[in-house]
Amino acid sequence: MARKPAAKPAQKSKATADTTSVLEWIAGGIGLLLLLLVVGVIGREALFGDRSPPAVLVEQVGAQAVPGGYLVRIKVRNDGGRSAAQVVVEGELTRQGAEPETGEATFDYVPPGSSREGGLFFTADPAAGELALRAKGYVEP
Amino acid sequence: MARPAAGRARELTTAGGFDPPERDNTDMNASLAGEANLRYAASLALAFGGALLFAFPLLMTMEMWWLGHSMERWRLLVFLLAALPMLLGLSYYAGFEPTFRLTDELLDALAAFAVGIILSVVALGLLGQLGPGMTLGEIVGKVTVCAIPASIGALVAGKQFGGEKADTGRHRKAHMGIAGRMFVAVVGAVFLAFNVAPTEEMVLIAYMMTPWHGLALMAVSLLLLHSFLYTLGFPGQDERRGDRNLLHSLVASSIPAYALALLVSLFCLWVFGRTQGTSLNEIAQMTVVLGLPAALGAATARLVI
């Protein structure tokens, strides 16, 4: 696209500069709309957002037999107002007449109001005993 | 994805484009509106290409996804509001439309923001970073953090790939005053520093460095900035500056540019919450570490803008 500097007469660029094409207005309008939307969502959270500490709940989604043992699928949900990082979740499986068995998983991030899924492995069938799930701790991001 | 987009745009440019000499003497008004739309569509395609090129390292950085929801909302808001005047200024110096009027600069800046948002939504969606189980706040946060560098890329693309636009840009930059040069240095610093600013490595490197390393890095950054500006003869470099003596050029240009680079780097660290609860020494070290890419960006800003 090599162009000689004086190749084009001045009125050409003036003519193009004077037309704001319809598409330009549409693109600008969409931009303005998106901007207002983003500022609205973030601004509302900045002003009225929940600032309470993370409250992480762990629930069982399902359990199934897998090669080498059993898998308990879990879902962690953060009902607090702040993100929790490195959330350690422990499941303890107690059966009558056997040593309790524990499974552990760490979730990188659980943002407020959001949920993340994971799983715990056990050698014994969780349906045969009692499974207690809990979040052990977190780090502030 | 970037290449086909850029290629298509180039075709549009030659077909409908910037330089149709045979139409100059004929009835211009009839075809002008359609032509302007076509040309603008080509610019938009370029903008998407530029946004993708500049933002994809960040779209694929996990800290960016995390920052989207872990960043304090008011910092994110400050970040967004600080980016807007920068987009406006960039639209003036490097916009993807060869315009001078405020309405057009504003429209270009807004369009670039739209490009950034749309690209971030599509790319983050493709990369599996948006999905069920996330709140609106988390998704908007993630998209916004990524959209800001993407919209900078969208505007810079106008200068990088455009033919006629580059010429107009250069013409305008010849009359750039001290404020203009400072602005370009700041944008250049942001442009380069942003690629590494959100990563954990900035904090880690600062921890691992002794104060002597920090001082040495400052000296090297300043030396590099000065050499890039004056001795390597980059295009866009001001010819007259060569006449000044070393001390004068250092005090008049290189040191202020480095100071701006350090400020940009401090602002990035603050926005990403790296300064919170950190000792002054560590903040200074981190600023100097991020100041290296910022200084290189400030020195070579005219290459990209």
Interface residues (C-beta under 8 A of the other chain):
Chain A: M1 R3 P5 K8 P9 K12 S13 A15 T16 A17 T19 T20 S21 V22 L23 E24 W25 A27 G28 G29 I30 G31 L32 L34 L35 L37 V38 V39 V41 I42 G43 E45 A46 G49 S83 A85 D108 Y109 P111 P112 G113 S114 S115 R116 E117 P141
Chain B: D19 D24 M28 L32 A33 A36 N37 R39 Y40 A41 L44 W66 H69 S70 E72 R73 W74 L76 L77 L80 L81 L84 E97 P98 T99 F100 R101 T103 D104 L106 L107 D108 A109 L110 A111 A112 F113 A114 V115 I117 G133 M134 T135 L136 G137 E138 V140 G141 V143 T144 A147 G163 E164 A166 D167 T168
